[in-house]
Amino acid sequence: MTEPAQTADRVRIGASDLEIAPLSLGTNVFGWTADRDATFAVLDAFTAGGGNFLDTADGYSAWVPGNAGGDSERLIGEWIASRDARDDVVIATKVSTHPEFTGLSAANIHAAADASLQRLGTDVIDLYYAHFDDADVTLEETVGAFSALVDAGKVRAIGISNYTPERIDEWFRVTEANGLHRAVALQPHYNLVERHFESNGLRERAEREGLAVFPYFSLAKGFLAGKYRTAADVTAEGASVRAGGAAPYLGERGTRVLSVLDEVAAAHGASVASVSLAWLRRQPTVVAPIASARTVEQLGDLLASIQLELTDEELAALARASA
């Protein structure tokens, strides 16, 4: 495993007082492809390596047969209790997709937050996201409910995920008109081969509203880790259950991107995954990429990205290759 980033510098989440290392551990694999022992091992190694920001959701991982939702939160809560580690981590979770708490009505948001707090074994959620927009509920109701959770001391900061630029505009119109607590974070789909965030108005909103951006699918479902270079890699025996998600990136453009990633990685003695995350971290408005690990071995490359500094020429070459 790569040497851990023991002295990772902290960065602030927007205008909040939350400070994190510039890498977020995605935990959707906890309770899915990572069992309890694997989850505890990854969390131990992540915090020992300088990481402190965990990204989960109340819906993780309800899609797995036998799971009911809240599985990731529950495992994180058990780990925190067993390690007395609440002060060592900043926890982001989300509402709207748990089978028992769907949507973003005020009543549902309050009930879901209480359920998340119980599973996590804490009295406050550091960053609470509206996971997916709910067109059936007015933003006055939704934003008001999030703000009320801050007033109640159950949430420290508010985030927005998977909203259109126009709905983000409306979110902040409602916020300002009613004197509510402002959202400080945005979670979009963004990585080296998914760059619509740069041109579809989302980055513009993040800049205008001072939103800290935390991209999900930072490694393009494994493609930007260099794991899948041919169709045979995707379908190979022993490939991850999520390998199929990398298939759309195969082809001429993907090969071009991987070629430059290989060159930059070789120049730094780093992995392709580390370079991909280091590129994303340097993009405007991005505070920390989100990446998941189901084993301690996978975690090493993620942690190494924290201290990997690419040159301006390398950043530009990667951007050209993925244009």
N, C-alpha and C positions, 0 to 999 in steps of 0.2 A: 504493500500500500504506500502511496505517495506520502511524504512527510506532511503532517497536518499543519494548518495555518494557526498556530497557537496565539499569534498576536494580531489577528485580523482586526483592521480598523473598523470602527463602528460608523454607520451612517444613519441619518434621521429619516423617519417616514413622514414626508411632507412637513406640515406645520405642527405635527404632534410632538410629544416628548419621548416617543418610542425610538430606541436606538438598536440597530441590528448590524450583524456582519452582512456584507453585500452578496449573500446567497441565501435563498429560501429553500428549505427541504420540503419537497412535495410529498405528502403522506397518503395519497390515494391508494398506494400499494399495501398499506398496513391493513391487515385483515383480509387481504386479497391474495397477492403473490408473496407477501411477507407475513409469516405467522407471528405469534407472540414473541418467541425467542429471537427471531430475525429482527423484528421491530425494535426490541429492547437493545439488541446489539448495534443496530444502525443509529439509534438515538444516542447511545453511549458514545459511539465513535464520532458522531456529528458534533456533539457538544464538546468532547475532548479536543476536537480538531478546530475549535474556534467558532463553530456555527451556533446560532441561537434562535433563528427564526423558522417556525414551523407553520406550514400551510395545510389546512385540512378543511373539511366541510361536513355538515351534518348528513349529507347524502352518501358519503363514502362509507362502505362500498355496498350499497343496497342492491347493485346489479349482480352480485355474486350469489349463486344458489345457497340458501341457508343463512344468509346475512339479512339483517333487518334495517340497515342504515345506522349511522353513528358508530360504526365499528372502528374506524380510524380514531375518532375522538376518544372512544373508550380505552383503546390500547395506549394512547398518549397519556390519558389520565392515570392509568395503572402504572405506567413508567414514571410519571412525575411523583406519584405517591411513594413508589418503592425507592426512588432516589432522593426524595425531598428536594426536587429540582425546579419547583415553580419559578423561583427567582432567576433561574438560569436560562429561561426561554421566553420568547415573545410568541404568542399564539394568535394566528389568524384562522378564523373559521367562517363559515358561510351559511346562509339560510335560503331556502326555497325548494330544495329537492328531496328532503327526507320524506319517505312514504307517508308518515303521519303528520308532517308539517309542510305541506306544499303551498307555494305561492307566497305573496308578500302583503297580505292584509295585516293590520296592526295586531289583531289578536293572535294571528299565527306567528308573527315575528317575536312577540313577547313570549309565547309558549315555547317556541323553538329555541330561543336564547336560554331560557331556564333549563331546557332539556340538555342543551350543549354544555352549559355550566356544570350540570350534575355529572355528565359523562366525563368531562375533563377534570372534575374534582377541584374546581377553582371558583372563586367568587367574582372574577372579572375576565372578560374576553378582551384581549389587547386590541385586536383589529377585527371588526365584524363586517362582512361583505353581504350586500344583496347579490346573490349568486347569479340569478337570471332574472331579467325584467319580467314583470307580471302586468300585462296590458289590461287585465281585468280590475286592477286596483289603481286608484289615483295616486300620483306621486305625492300629493299632499298627505295622504294617509301613510304611505310607505316611509317617506323621509321623516315625517313626524314621529313615527314609531321608533326609527333608529335613533333619532335625537333624544327621545324620551329615555331610551336605554342608557345613553351617556349621562343624562341627568340623574338617573337612578343609580349610577355607579356600577352598572353591570357591563358596560362597554367603555373602552378608553378611546377608540377611534373608529371611524366609519370608512368603509370601502365600497367600490362599485365594480362589478364584474359582468362582462358580456352585455353591456349596454351600447346602443348606437350613439353616435355623436349628438344627434338631435335630442335623444332622451337624457343624455348627460346635461345638455343645455337646460332642459326643463327641470332636471334635478336641482341645479344650482339656482334657477329662477325661484323655485319653491323655497329653497333654503334661505335665500336672501329676503324674500318677501315675508317670511314668517320668523326670521331671526333664529333659525335652527343651527345646530352644530354642522359644520361643513365636513364633507367627505375629504379624506386626505390621500386616498390610494385608488388606483385603477388596475384591474387585472385583465389584460387582453391576450389574445392569441398572437404571439410574435416570436420569431426566431430568424435565423439567417436565410432560410428558404421560404418563410412566410412573412412577407414584409408589407402587407397591406396596411398595417398599423401606421406606417410612415406617411401614407398618402390619403387615407380614408377619413381623416378628420379627428381620429382619436388622439394622435400625438399632439395635434394642435390644441385640443381641449385639455390634455394633461399639462401642457405648457401654460395655458391661460389660467387654469384653476389651481396650479401648484400641486398637481397630483403625483405622488410617487408611483411609478409604474413597476409592476411585478409580472413579467410575461410568463404565461403557462405554455406547456409543450416546448420548452426552451431548446430541447434537443430533438425536436421534430419526431417524437415517438421512437427515438433510438437512431434515426438516420444520421443526425449530426454528431453521434458518438462514433460514427464509422463502422457500426456493427453490420449494417445492411447495405451492400454495394451492388448486389445482383438479385434477380428474382429468386434464385436458388437460396440465397441467404435468408430471405424472408420466409421461405417455406421449409427450410431445413429442419430435420428432426432436432428437438431440443431448443428451437427458437422460442423466444418469449411469446406469451399469449397475446402480447400487444404488437408483435412484429408486423402484422398486416398493415398497421397504420403507417409504416414507413414506405410501403410500396409506391404511393403516388409520387415520391421524390426521386425514384429511380429514373434513369434516362440521361440525356445529354447534359442538361443543366445540373443535375445532381452530381454527375461524374466530374463536371468542371469545378463545382464547389468543393467536393472531396479532394480533388487534386491540389487546390490551393491550401485547404486545411492541412493536408499531409505535409506540404512544404513548410508552412508556418509551425506546425507541431514539431517537425524535425529540427527547425532552427532553434526552438526553445527547449528541446528535450522534454516536450510535454505530450499529452494525449490529444487526439482530435476533439474529444468531448470537452477538455479543459479550454482549448482554443475557442470552440464554439460559444461556450459560456462567457469567456473573457471578451469576445467580440460583442456579445449582446449587452453585457454590463456597461460597456463604453458608449452605448447609443444614448442620444438625448432623451431625458426624462426617466430612463431606466435606473432604478435603485438596486434591484437584485433580481436576477433570473430565478425561476422556480424549476427545480429538477429533483427527481425522485431516485431513490436507490433501494433495492430490495435486499442487498447484501452489503456488508462492510467493504468488500472488494470493489464494488461499483462506486462507493462513496469517495474513495480516494481521489479520483479524477475530478469530482465535483468540488471538493475542498481545495484542490490545487488551483482551481480557476480563480479563487479569491485573490491570490497574489501574483497571478500571471498578467503582466502588462505588455500588451501588443504595441508595436510602433504604429505611427500614423500611416506609414506605407503599407503595413500588414492589414490594418483595418480597412484601408481603401481597396486593397487587392481582393479581400474577401467580399466587400460590397460589390465590386465590379463582377466578380465571378457569379454572384447570386442575382444580379440585376435581371 
